[in-house]
Amino acid sequence: MKSLTKPEEGNQTSVTEFIIFGFRNLPQLQILLFLLFLVIYIVTMVGNLLVVLLVVIDEHLHTPMYFFLGNLSCLETAYSSTILPRMLASLLTEDRAISLSGCIAQLYFFGLLATTECYLLAVMSYDRYLAICKPLHYATLMRGSSCLLLVAVSWISGSLASAIMIGLISQLTFCGPNHIDHFFCDFTPLTKLSCSDTQVVVQVAITLGSIDTLPPFLITLTSYIYIISSILRIPSSTGRQKAFSTCSSHLAVVACFYGSLAIVYVLPNPTTVKDLKKFFSVFYTILTPMFNPLIYTLRNREVHKALKKNVLKYLVSIKIRKTTY
């Protein structure tokens, strides 16, 4: 921190960096946590990038469902990289300092990606609703231009909401203390450290949060109510099982993401549940990006076929190259 003197205010301390506590209350587990989160980050990056690569190179995956999945995997890659590398560095070096500009930048990308994910999950649930409940209209409604528009709206909505919030937060003054009792720069712990009036910022955050999470959640919930009711009307057990396997993986990701999000941001915030909320924050910031490629690839035959085919093609090309030389 550094001191600034203003004639009308006297001596005032302006915060130029924050100290992120992270999991400092578990000193004996720092190395174990570092190794655990490092493995999670590697699995997340490899899994999501593999999904993106398969969706791009395999023509059998050039469908709306996998187009949306590829976008979600791109998002999860960026999402994890916004939070985990900084956390890993803190666990390894015990350097918990982050500059004010770095903290605001992290909050911006976190807000952008979290909001965009809400919309993308809603788009993916709508896609499954059309595929299962309106199969005759699916090809017409889910044309290439429609898919591009839905994805563009998701990313633009996330960017706009996050830009508005960061514009307001950047106007706040931080006079100390500068300790953030979290593992990343989240909105609530950051605004609590401001010595400015944060009433307008909080009200705008609540409004934007309601607009950007409630409608996508209701779309997702409604889509799955229709999907489940349609599946239950399928006469054959084989048909029901196939339909359930198509959307159950998506439903698992949605439940993990929204469930942990609700616990952290909707429940009251007494001191007694602060550590519990930090624990549940791990789910939607760290575990959900890892679950996405694992759930989709482990339970999807088309992805299995595409992976096997392309791995074999790659091995054959290497063998031909060696034989030629």
Secondary structure, 3 states (H helix, E strand, C coil): CEEEEECCCEEEEECCEEEECCCCCCHHHHHHHHHHHHHHHHHHHHHHHHHHHHHHHCHHHCCHHHHHHHHHHHHHHHHHHHHHHHHHHHHHHCCCEEEHHHHHHHHHHHHHHHHHHHHHHHHHHHHHHHHHHCHHHHHHHCCHHHHHHHHHHHHHHHHHHHHHHHHHHCCCCECCCCEECCCCCCHHHHHCCECCCCHHHHHHHHHHHHHHHHHHHHHHHHHHHHHHHHHHCCCCHHHHHHHHHHHHHHHHHHHHHHHHHHHHHCCCCCHHHHHHHHHHHHHHHHHHHHHHHHHHHHCCHHHHHHHHHHHHHHHHHHHHHHHHC
